Amino acid sequence: MSNKSVTRIEREPEGLPALFSKLADDLTTLLDTKLTLLKVELKEEFDAYIRGVMMILIGAVVAIVGFALLNVALAFLMSLLFANTSFSQPARYAFGFIITALIYLIIGGLTIAVTKNRLAKQGLVPKRTVKELERDKEWLQKEI
């Protein structure tokens, strides 16, 4: 056999079953890759949400502890500021607790609202995976 006939045999197209087998293998590999990307993205999104929830909890705990401690301190301070008034001692403490409560409710509420808004903007849909799947869909439509 000459060199030209060997070259021609090597370059002949594969049979249809072999092409379908190769296509199936390629599609399996593609789907495995997309699934892996989806898993990674979902894990990233989940981790970001967990961090956000933890920040909300930390903010709430800090607000509650601060609320309690400053309530007591302000109650005593307010009782000193109202010492020359005709209010009773319990009324002076009440004014201190009311003022402190308002301050810490605002701080805690703002912390929770800011973190909640950050989480709402983030979204749950894995953007990179969706983009890749849309590209694959377009490619498949062109090929078929």
Buried (B, 14 or more C-beta within 10 A) or exposed (E): EEEEEEEEEEEEEEEEEEEEEEEEEEEEEBEEEBEEBBEEBEEEBEEEEEEBEEBBEEBBEBBEEBBEEBBEEBBEBBBEEBEEEEBEEEEBBBBBBEBBBEBBEEBBEEBBEEBEEBBEEEEEEBEEBEEBBEEBEEEEEEEE
